[in-house]
């Protein structure tokens, strides 16, 4: 997507465009650095509210489209910032390109939610994307109008079920958190509504089945966006389990299985939500009050696994969005986990001990960013199956995303549960690299030594192992059994070379952590022992500089 967002959003004459573009280095957020606009003379409380009436007076603001004039084709479980800044943003883009002509009805999935606020603004809100593209800091904003209405099934369950009678309804989208797709045996068919998302969905499907006499053409295409593997398969499984629990008719069960498409999807976009301290400046610049103002990074990716006809029914690619319709999401999931998540896990612990606190600061440091780039390009990408060109392009996008000056991602928050993250994100690359290259990957092996150094502590307090950096304590958070094991290992450490070897041996031998004895990977134990010794002797900064030198070889 190059110019789509720019072309879709037009500002009224009174609104400052703040078309912010500048080199990444030295360019910060204009709203948090004393940016001043002469138009900012009105209190947000006195500004007109962004809603359908305001758009009627400012028709160019939304590109001339409105969800209220379109058929409801999409049912969406979830009113939060992610879906509004991802799926709804894309649907709005298709509408404004004349490719979809459909609106979204939003269902509040839990008792406490924001559907009332959504309806107060007639489903209209501003979405701003901010980040780095092609080495430049960019900002784009749009007024999104594809949402027709919101329904709270806890206060209007009948209206919720009526949605099933709409012959135009074709797609169901959801983002109910990772815990949302879970079977609940306590839910009853008589509940109005039942507590869990799968049970609510089962009732909706049953209503649809009855309303159209089991017509196979009236099934749905389901696009769950929950961040779990095989989200569509798991959603289908829980719906069928609920149907069995409720002793529903076998014909209905067959209709669920045969007439509905449960896709597995992979979603990727950092949504930063309501802009908080910047909201007043942003609203004053726009000239209207928007309590649903939403922000995200510029990058987006949606991988959808399903039958080939989906691409025609949902023309997201034709609208210019970074969407992949694939036979399997696995290669793309592997790419994301190994490159994006793997870059985090392989770098942040060393970076923190080297004095960094946020991801963006890591990218501004040539030593730290150089370590990350070498790990990605030289050691992770060679282990993946997608075409090298696609992998390199994704890696460059990851580097730009990490360089986003609008997102302050603390390294300590990323450090949570680093042992299991290393197992899932780094270890597969290590094993495949060794198998393919016949030697240990320098940077990924170093990241394991950095993990051991980061987990250095002998005291557990408030469910955290206490580490020390430059005389100040930091909290290491992981499974308590893991923290306790590290504490015992470090308590026994005597500072000698033999002590380092014993420490590394104790960590790598933990099959319950890694799923195998890491000492069986040829060369890994020797590499980690040497790296840890250098870290403890010279400090993390010097160790990072040493590992990134071209002449270093194991």
C-alpha positions, 0 to 999 in steps of 0.5 A, spaced: 500 500 500 503 506 497 498 512 496 491 508 498 491 512 505 493 518 503 488 518 497 482 516 502 483 522 507 481 529 505 481 534 510 476 540 511 479 547 510 480 548 517 484 542 519 491 542 519 494 537 515 500 536 519 503 532 513 509 529 517 515 526 513 522 526 516 528 522 516 528 517 522 534 520 526 532 526 530 525 526 528 520 525 534 513 526 535 510 533 533 505 533 539 509 531 544 515 535 543 511 542 543 509 542 536 504 548 535 499 550 531 496 557 530 489 553 529 489 550 536 485 555 540 479 551 541 478 547 547 476 540 545 470 540 549 467 545 545 468 542 538 463 539 534 462 531 535 465 527 530 458 523 527 454 522 521 451 529 522 458 532 522 460 528 516 453 531 512 456 538 513 463 536 511 462 531 506 469 530 503 472 528 510 470 521 509 470 520 501 463 521 500 461 514 503 457 512 509 456 505 512 449 507 514 447 507 506 450 500 505 448 493 506 450 490 512 455 484 510 459 483 516 458 481 523 464 483 527 465 481 534 469 486 538 469 494 538 476 495 540 481 499 537 485 493 533 479 491 529 477 498 528 484 499 526 485 493 521 479 490 519 474 496 519 480 500 516 480 495 510 473 494 509 472 502 509 478 502 503 474 497 499 468 501 500 471 507 498 474 504 492 467 501 490 469 494 491 465 492 496 459 496 498 458 493 505 457 495 512 459 492 518 455 491 524 459 490 531 457 486 536 459 487 543 462 480 546 462 482 553 458 485 558 462 491 559 464 495 552 464 501 548 458 500 543 454 505 546 460 510 545 460 507 538 453 508 537 453 516 539 458 517 534 454 513 529 460 508 528 464 514 525 471 515 527 478 517 525 484 512 524 491 515 524 497 511 522 504 513 524 511 509 523 517 509 518 516 507 511 522 507 506 526 510 511 522 516 512 517 518 518 510 518 515 503 519 518 496 518 515 489 519 517 482 517 515 475 518 517 472 511 517 465 510 516 464 503 514 460 501 521 453 502 521 451 500 528 453 497 534 449 492 538 450 490 545 447 483 546 447 483 554 441 489 553 438 487 546 439 480 545 433 480 540 436 485 536 443 480 536 439 474 533 435 478 528 442 479 524 442 472 522 435 474 518 439 478 514 440 475 507 446 480 505 450 478 511 456 474 509 462 475 513 463 474 521 470 477 524 472 476 531 477 479 536 475 476 543 482 476 545 486 469 545 482 466 551 475 468 547 475 462 543 474 457 548 469 452 550 464 453 556 460 447 558 456 452 563 453 456 557 446 454 556 442 454 549 437 458 553 442 464 556 440 470 553 446 471 551 451 465 553 457 468 556 462 465 551 464 467 544 463 460 541 456 459 545 454 466 542 456 464 535 453 457 536 446 461 537 447 466 531 448 460 527 442 456 529 438 462 528 441 463 521 439 455 520 432 456 522 431 462 518 433 460 511 431 453 512 438 450 512 440 453 505 447 451 504 448 458 500 446 462 507 453 460 510 458 465 513 465 466 511 468 466 518 475 470 519 477 470 526 483 474 528 484 472 535 492 471 536 492 463 537 494 458 532 489 455 527 484 460 530 479 458 525 479 450 526 479 452 534 473 456 533 469 451 529 471 445 534 468 449 540 462 451 536 461 443 534 462 442 541 457 447 544 452 444 539 453 437 541 453 439 549 446 442 547 444 436 543 442 440 537 440 437 531 444 433 526 442 437 520 444 443 523 451 440 525 452 438 518 450 445 515 455 448 520 460 444 517 459 444 510 455 451 509 460 455 513 468 457 512 472 457 518 478 460 515 485 460 519 488 467 519 494 471 521 494 478 523 500 483 524 499 490 526 501 494 532 495 498 534 496 503 539 489 505 540 487 512 543 492 517 543 492 519 550 496 525 551 496 527 544 488 527 543 487 534 545 492 536 540 490 532 534 482 533 535 484 541 535 487 540 529 482 536 526 476 541 528 472 536 531 471 532 537 473 524 536 472 520 543 474 513 538 480 516 535 484 510 534 492 510 532 496 504 529 503 503 526 503 504 518 505 496 517 499 491 516 499 484 514 493 479 513 494 472 511 487 468 510 487 461 509 481 458 505 478 456 499 480 460 492 474 463 491 475 468 498 479 473 494 473 474 489 468 475 495 473 479 499 477 484 494 482 486 499 488 485 495 485 489 489 484 495 494 491 495 495 492 492 502 497 487 504 493 481 504 495 474 502 490 468 501 494 462 502 493 455 502 496 455 509 498 460 514 504 456 517 510 459 512 507 466 514 506 464 521 513 461 521 516 467 518 513 472 523 515 468 529 522 467 527 524 474 524 519 479 528 519 475 534 525 472 534 529 479 532 526 481 539 528 475 543 535 474 540 536 482 542 532 485 547 536 482 553 543 483 551 540 490 549 537 491 556 544 489 559 547 494 554 543 500 557 537 500 552 530 501 555 526 501 549 526 498 542 526 504 538 533 506 542 536 499 540 535 501 533 538 508 533 544 504 536 549 501 530 552 496 535 545 493 537 541 494 531 547 491 527 547 485 531 539 484 530 540 485 523 546 480 522 541 475 526 536 476 522 539 476 515 545 471 516 542 466 521 534 466 521 532 467 514 536 462 511 532 457 515 525 459 512 522 456 506 518 462 503 522 465 497 528 469 499 526 476 496 519 475 500 523 474 507 528 480 506 522 484 504 519 482 511 525 483 514 526 490 512 519 492 514 520 489 521 527 493 522 522 499 520 517 497 524 522 497 530 524 504 528 517 507 529 518 513 533 511 513 535 511 507 539 515 506 546 516 499 547 519 497 553 525 492 553 523 489 560 516 488 557 518 484 552 523 480 556 517 477 560 517 469 559 524 469 555 525 462 556 519 459 553 520 465 548 527 462 546 524 455 545 519 457 540 522 463 537 530 462 536 531 454 538 528 452 531 532 457 527 538 454 531 537 447 530 536 448 522 542 453 521 546 447 525 543 442 520 544 446 514 551 450 515 554 445 520 556 450 525 553 454 530 550 461 528 554 466 532 548 471 534 543 466 536 548 462 540 550 469 543 543 471 545 542 464 549 548 467 553 545 474 554 539 470 556 543 467 562 546 473 563 540 477 564 537 472 568 542 473 573 540 473 580 539 470 587 533 473 590 526 472 588 521 478 591 514 479 589 514 473 584 520 476 580 528 474 580 532 480 582 537 482 577 542 488 577 544 493 572 549 499 573 547 498 581 539 498 580 535 492 580 530 490 575 525 485 575 526 478 571 519 475 570 518 468 568 515 461 571 517 461 578 520 454 577 525 457 572 526 463 576 528 458 582 532 454 578 536 460 575 537 463 582 540 456 585 545 456 579 547 463 580 548 462 588 553 456 586 557 460 581 564 462 584 566 467 578 571 462 575 571 459 568 569 452 571 563 456 574 561 459 568 561 452 564 557 449 570 552 454 569 551 453 562 551 446 563 546 447 568 541 451 563 542 447 557 541 441 560 534 443 562 529 439 558 523 441 561 525 448 559 527 447 552 524 440 550 530 437 549 537 437 552 541 443 548 548 440 550 546 435 544 546 440 539 554 440 536 558 446 538 552 450 542 555 449 549 562 451 547 559 457 544 555 459 549 560 458 555 565 462 551 560 468 550 557 468 557 565 468 559 566 474 555 560 478 557 561 477 565 569 479 563 568 485 559 561 487 559 555 486 555 557 492 550 564 490 549 561 483 548 556 485 543 561 489 539 565 483 539 560 478 536 558 483 530 565 483 528 566 480 521 573 476 523 569 473 528 569 465 527 567 459 532 
